[in-house]
Structure formats: structure tokens, C-alpha cells
Amino acid sequence: MNNCIYFWSRYLRAMVLARRNPDPSVRRALIQDAFEWLDRYFDAEDIELARREHVPVRR
């Protein structure tokens, strides 16, 4: 579950930085980075839920 918290905090941090940055190219890169962290969060959440429920993880 610690991975979920870490990935979620990285996602939020990247989105905050994107909102504060006036340069469109940097903003776009930060948003892409944020969504990569969000994807990692959902993967970690699926793994954690599967571990708790003893259900195989879909990949």
C-alpha cells in the first residue's frame, strides 16, 4: 500500500507543478509525467487489491 501512496503523491506533485508553470512545453511534459505516475498508482492499487482478495492480477 505504500507504493500507492507514493505514486499518488508524485502524481499530485506533478500536477501542482504543471499548474504553476507558465511555459506550455514544460507544462505538457509535467502533465505527461503526472499521468505516468497515475498509471503506476492504478497498477499498484490493482496489485494490492488482488493480493488482499487473492484474485489473479489482470495484465
Backbone atoms as SQL, in Angstrom:
CREATE TABLE atoms (id INTEGER PRIMARY KEY, chain TEXT, resi INTEGER, resn TEXT, atom TEXT, x REAL, y REAL, z REAL);
INSERT INTO atoms VALUES
  (1, 'A', 1, 'MET', 'N', 0.817, -1.191, 0.000),
  (2, 'A', 1, 'MET', 'CA', 0.000, 0.000, 0.000),
  (3, 'A', 1, 'MET', 'C', 0.865, 1.262, 0.000),
  (4, 'A', 2, 'ASN', 'N', 2.087, 1.146, 0.498),
  (5, 'A', 2, 'ASN', 'CA', 2.979, 2.303, 0.494),
  (6, 'A', 2, 'ASN', 'C', 3.271, 2.780, -0.918),
  (7, 'A', 3, 'ASN', 'N', 3.355, 1.838, -1.868),
  (8, 'A', 3, 'ASN', 'CA', 3.579, 2.234, -3.253),
  (9, 'A', 3, 'ASN', 'C', 2.437, 3.092, -3.759),
  (10, 'A', 4, 'CYS', 'N', 1.210, 2.727, -3.411),
  (11, 'A', 4, 'CYS', 'CA', 0.045, 3.503, -3.849),
  (12, 'A', 4, 'CYS', 'C', 0.150, 4.945, -3.354),
  (13, 'A', 5, 'ILE', 'N', 0.488, 5.100, -2.090),
  (14, 'A', 5, 'ILE', 'CA', 0.591, 6.439, -1.505),
  (15, 'A', 5, 'ILE', 'C', 1.705, 7.229, -2.178),
  (16, 'A', 6, 'TYR', 'N', 2.828, 6.584, -2.409),
  (17, 'A', 6, 'TYR', 'CA', 3.961, 7.249, -3.055),
  (18, 'A', 6, 'TYR', 'C', 3.602, 7.695, -4.469),
  (19, 'A', 7, 'PHE', 'N', 3.009, 6.803, -5.251),
  (20, 'A', 7, 'PHE', 'CA', 2.655, 7.132, -6.632),
  (21, 'A', 7, 'PHE', 'C', 1.606, 8.237, -6.678),
  (22, 'A', 8, 'TRP', 'N', 0.637, 8.188, -5.767),
  (23, 'A', 8, 'TRP', 'CA', -0.406, 9.213, -5.742),
  (24, 'A', 8, 'TRP', 'C', 0.201, 10.577, -5.393),
  (25, 'A', 9, 'SER', 'N', 1.116, 10.615, -4.437),
  (26, 'A', 9, 'SER', 'CA', 1.729, 11.891, -4.064),
  (27, 'A', 9, 'SER', 'C', 2.583, 12.446, -5.195),
  (28, 'A', 10, 'ARG', 'N', 3.271, 11.578, -5.928),
  (29, 'A', 10, 'ARG', 'CA', 4.056, 12.045, -7.080),
  (30, 'A', 10, 'ARG', 'C', 3.152, 12.599, -8.173),
  (31, 'A', 11, 'TYR', 'N', 1.999, 11.938, -8.384),
  (32, 'A', 11, 'TYR', 'CA', 1.023, 12.426, -9.356),
  (33, 'A', 11, 'TYR', 'C', 0.541, 13.827, -8.968),
  (34, 'A', 12, 'LEU', 'N', 0.144, 13.996, -7.715),
  (35, 'A', 12, 'LEU', 'CA', -0.352, 15.299, -7.270),
  (36, 'A', 12, 'LEU', 'C', 0.725, 16.374, -7.360),
  (37, 'A', 13, 'ARG', 'N', 1.949, 16.025, -6.988),
  (38, 'A', 13, 'ARG', 'CA', 3.047, 16.988, -7.053),
  (39, 'A', 13, 'ARG', 'C', 3.294, 17.441, -8.491),
  (40, 'A', 14, 'ALA', 'N', 3.269, 16.512, -9.426),
  (41, 'A', 14, 'ALA', 'CA', 3.488, 16.865, -10.828),
  (42, 'A', 14, 'ALA', 'C', 2.360, 17.749, -11.357),
  (43, 'A', 15, 'MET', 'N', 1.122, 17.480, -10.949),
  (44, 'A', 15, 'MET', 'CA', 0.002, 18.309, -11.400),
  (45, 'A', 15, 'MET', 'C', 0.090, 19.721, -10.823),
  (46, 'A', 16, 'VAL', 'N', 0.503, 19.840, -9.573),
  (47, 'A', 16, 'VAL', 'CA', 0.663, 21.171, -8.969),
  (48, 'A', 16, 'VAL', 'C', 1.749, 21.944, -9.702),
  (49, 'A', 17, 'LEU', 'N', 2.863, 21.294, -9.985),
  (50, 'A', 17, 'LEU', 'CA', 3.942, 21.960, -10.721),
  (51, 'A', 17, 'LEU', 'C', 3.484, 22.370, -12.117),
  (52, 'A', 18, 'ALA', 'N', 2.686, 21.541, -12.759),
  (53, 'A', 18, 'ALA', 'CA', 2.184, 21.865, -14.098),
  (54, 'A', 18, 'ALA', 'C', 1.277, 23.090, -14.051),
  (55, 'A', 19, 'ARG', 'N', 0.452, 23.178, -13.031),
  (56, 'A', 19, 'ARG', 'CA', -0.449, 24.335, -12.917),
  (57, 'A', 19, 'ARG', 'C', 0.319, 25.624, -12.676),
  (58, 'A', 20, 'ARG', 'N', 1.427, 25.528, -11.978),
  (59, 'A', 20, 'ARG', 'CA', 2.197, 26.727, -11.624),
  (60, 'A', 20, 'ARG', 'C', 3.150, 27.174, -12.726),
  (61, 'A', 21, 'ASN', 'N', 3.439, 26.314, -13.674),
  (62, 'A', 21, 'ASN', 'CA', 4.439, 26.627, -14.693),
  (63, 'A', 21, 'ASN', 'C', 3.789, 27.335, -15.882),
  (64, 'A', 22, 'PRO', 'N', 4.296, 28.506, -16.262),
  (65, 'A', 22, 'PRO', 'CA', 3.689, 29.253, -17.367),
  (66, 'A', 22, 'PRO', 'C', 4.091, 28.754, -18.764),
  (67, 'A', 23, 'ASP', 'N', 5.203, 28.033, -18.874),
  (68, 'A', 23, 'ASP', 'CA', 5.692, 27.574, -20.175),
  (69, 'A', 23, 'ASP', 'C', 4.877, 26.365, -20.651),
  (70, 'A', 24, 'PRO', 'N', 4.202, 26.473, -21.815),
  (71, 'A', 24, 'PRO', 'CA', 3.345, 25.376, -22.289),
  (72, 'A', 24, 'PRO', 'C', 4.080, 24.059, -22.529),
  (73, 'A', 25, 'SER', 'N', 5.309, 24.105, -23.022),
  (74, 'A', 25, 'SER', 'CA', 6.028, 22.856, -23.293),
  (75, 'A', 25, 'SER', 'C', 6.415, 22.149, -21.991),
  (76, 'A', 26, 'VAL', 'N', 6.835, 22.907, -21.005),
  (77, 'A', 26, 'VAL', 'CA', 7.168, 22.330, -19.702),
  (78, 'A', 26, 'VAL', 'C', 5.899, 21.814, -19.031),
  (79, 'A', 27, 'ARG', 'N', 4.835, 22.589, -19.155),
  (80, 'A', 27, 'ARG', 'CA', 3.553, 22.185, -18.571),
  (81, 'A', 27, 'ARG', 'C', 3.085, 20.857, -19.159),
  (82, 'A', 28, 'ARG', 'N', 3.208, 20.730, -20.476),
  (83, 'A', 28, 'ARG', 'CA', 2.798, 19.486, -21.139),
  (84, 'A', 28, 'ARG', 'C', 3.639, 18.302, -20.645),
  (85, 'A', 29, 'ALA', 'N', 4.946, 18.502, -20.534),
  (86, 'A', 29, 'ALA', 'CA', 5.828, 17.430, -20.058),
  (87, 'A', 29, 'ALA', 'C', 5.471, 17.028, -18.625),
  (88, 'A', 30, 'LEU', 'N', 5.154, 18.002, -17.791),
  (89, 'A', 30, 'LEU', 'CA', 4.785, 17.700, -16.408),
  (90, 'A', 30, 'LEU', 'C', 3.456, 16.954, -16.338),
  (91, 'A', 31, 'ILE', 'N', 2.519, 17.315, -17.197),
  (92, 'A', 31, 'ILE', 'CA', 1.232, 16.617, -17.216),
  (93, 'A', 31, 'ILE', 'C', 1.415, 15.181, -17.694),
  (94, 'A', 32, 'GLN', 'N', 2.260, 14.973, -18.697),
  (95, 'A', 32, 'GLN', 'CA', 2.544, 13.607, -19.147),
  (96, 'A', 32, 'GLN', 'C', 3.193, 12.801, -18.023),
  (97, 'A', 33, 'ASP', 'N', 4.105, 13.418, -17.315),
  (98, 'A', 33, 'ASP', 'CA', 4.747, 12.757, -16.177),
  (99, 'A', 33, 'ASP', 'C', 3.714, 12.415, -15.104),
  (100, 'A', 34, 'ALA', 'N', 2.801, 13.341, -14.856),
  (101, 'A', 34, 'ALA', 'CA', 1.758, 13.104, -13.855),
  (102, 'A', 34, 'ALA', 'C', 0.908, 11.903, -14.232),
  (103, 'A', 35, 'PHE', 'N', 0.545, 11.800, -15.499),
  (104, 'A', 35, 'PHE', 'CA', -0.300, 10.686, -15.898),
  (105, 'A', 35, 'PHE', 'C', 0.452, 9.357, -15.897),
  (106, 'A', 36, 'GLU', 'N', 1.756, 9.389, -16.073),
  (107, 'A', 36, 'GLU', 'CA', 2.542, 8.163, -15.903),
  (108, 'A', 36, 'GLU', 'C', 2.501, 7.716, -14.438),
  (109, 'A', 37, 'TRP', 'N', 2.614, 8.672, -13.512),
  (110, 'A', 37, 'TRP', 'CA', 2.520, 8.337, -12.090),
  (111, 'A', 37, 'TRP', 'C', 1.127, 7.833, -11.746),
  (112, 'A', 38, 'LEU', 'N', 0.097, 8.416, -12.371),
  (113, 'A', 38, 'LEU', 'CA', -1.272, 7.964, -12.125),
  (114, 'A', 38, 'LEU', 'C', -1.459, 6.532, -12.614),
  (115, 'A', 39, 'ASP', 'N', -0.872, 6.217, -13.761),
  (116, 'A', 39, 'ASP', 'CA', -0.945, 4.851, -14.283),
  (117, 'A', 39, 'ASP', 'C', -0.252, 3.874, -13.332),
  (118, 'A', 40, 'ARG', 'N', 0.903, 4.274, -12.817),
  (119, 'A', 40, 'ARG', 'CA', 1.610, 3.428, -11.842),
  (120, 'A', 40, 'ARG', 'C', 0.783, 3.248, -10.574),
  (121, 'A', 41, 'TYR', 'N', 0.087, 4.319, -10.178),
  (122, 'A', 41, 'TYR', 'CA', -0.780, 4.228, -8.998),
  (123, 'A', 41, 'TYR', 'C', -1.870, 3.185, -9.211),
  (124, 'A', 42, 'PHE', 'N', -2.548, 3.230, -10.358),
  (125, 'A', 42, 'PHE', 'CA', -3.623, 2.274, -10.616),
  (126, 'A', 42, 'PHE', 'C', -3.093, 0.845, -10.708),
  (127, 'A', 43, 'ASP', 'N', -1.912, 0.674, -11.287),
  (128, 'A', 43, 'ASP', 'CA', -1.307, -0.664, -11.323),
  (129, 'A', 43, 'ASP', 'C', -1.019, -1.172, -9.908),
  (130, 'A', 44, 'ALA', 'N', -0.446, -0.314, -9.084),
  (131, 'A', 44, 'ALA', 'CA', -0.135, -0.709, -7.703),
  (132, 'A', 44, 'ALA', 'C', -1.410, -0.995, -6.917),
  (133, 'A', 45, 'GLU', 'N', -2.445, -0.219, -7.173),
  (134, 'A', 45, 'GLU', 'CA', -3.716, -0.445, -6.490),
  (135, 'A', 45, 'GLU', 'C', -4.324, -1.784, -6.900),
  (136, 'A', 46, 'ASP', 'N', -4.265, -2.105, -8.191),
  (137, 'A', 46, 'ASP', 'CA', -4.770, -3.399, -8.661),
  (138, 'A', 46, 'ASP', 'C', -4.010, -4.555, -8.020),
  (139, 'A', 47, 'ILE', 'N', -2.698, -4.422, -7.942),
  (140, 'A', 47, 'ILE', 'CA', -1.875, -5.469, -7.336),
  (141, 'A', 47, 'ILE', 'C', -2.225, -5.625, -5.856),
  (142, 'A', 48, 'GLU', 'N', -2.385, -4.505, -5.163),
  (143, 'A', 48, 'GLU', 'CA', -2.720, -4.553, -3.737),
  (144, 'A', 48, 'GLU', 'C', -4.100, -5.170, -3.514),
  (145, 'A', 49, 'LEU', 'N', -5.071, -4.798, -4.316),
  (146, 'A', 49, 'LEU', 'CA', -6.410, -5.372, -4.170),
  (147, 'A', 49, 'LEU', 'C', -6.407, -6.861, -4.485),
  (148, 'A', 50, 'ALA', 'N', -5.663, -7.255, -5.503),
  (149, 'A', 50, 'ALA', 'CA', -5.573, -8.674, -5.846),
  (150, 'A', 50, 'ALA', 'C', -4.900, -9.456, -4.720),
  (151, 'A', 51, 'ARG', 'N', -3.892, -8.865, -4.115),
  (152, 'A', 51, 'ARG', 'CA', -3.208, -9.527, -3.000),
  (153, 'A', 51, 'ARG', 'C', -4.162, -9.720, -1.824),
  (154, 'A', 52, 'ARG', 'N', -4.969, -8.708, -1.551),
  (155, 'A', 52, 'ARG', 'CA', -5.907, -8.796, -0.428),
  (156, 'A', 52, 'ARG', 'C', -7.046, -9.769, -0.702),
  (157, 'A', 53, 'GLU', 'N', -7.497, -9.820, -1.942),
  (158, 'A', 53, 'GLU', 'CA', -8.646, -10.662, -2.286),
  (159, 'A', 53, 'GLU', 'C', -8.233, -12.020, -2.833),
  (160, 'A', 54, 'HIS', 'N', -6.937, -12.227, -3.015),
  (161, 'A', 54, 'HIS', 'CA', -6.412, -13.477, -3.569),
  (162, 'A', 54, 'HIS', 'C', -6.982, -13.749, -4.959),
  (163, 'A', 55, 'VAL', 'N', -7.051, -12.698, -5.748),
  (164, 'A', 55, 'VAL', 'CA', -7.538, -12.799, -7.124),
  (165, 'A', 55, 'VAL', 'C', -6.348, -12.550, -8.034),
  (166, 'A', 56, 'PRO', 'N', -6.207, -13.323, -9.114),
  (167, 'A', 56, 'PRO', 'CA', -5.093, -13.074, -10.029),
  (168, 'A', 56, 'PRO', 'C', -5.186, -11.679, -10.656),
  (169, 'A', 57, 'VAL', 'N', -4.035, -11.061, -10.843),
  (170, 'A', 57, 'VAL', 'CA', -3.975, -9.722, -11.425),
  (171, 'A', 57, 'VAL', 'C', -4.128, -9.819, -12.927),
  (172, 'A', 58, 'ARG', 'N', -5.008, -8.969, -13.473),
  (173, 'A', 58, 'ARG', 'CA', -5.160, -8.903, -14.930),
  (174, 'A', 58, 'ARG', 'C', -4.084, -7.994, -15.497),
  (175, 'A', 59, 'ARG', 'N', -3.430, -8.438, -16.541),
  (176, 'A', 59, 'ARG', 'CA', -2.402, -7.609, -17.192),
  (177, 'A', 59, 'ARG', 'C', -2.635, -7.565, -18.662);
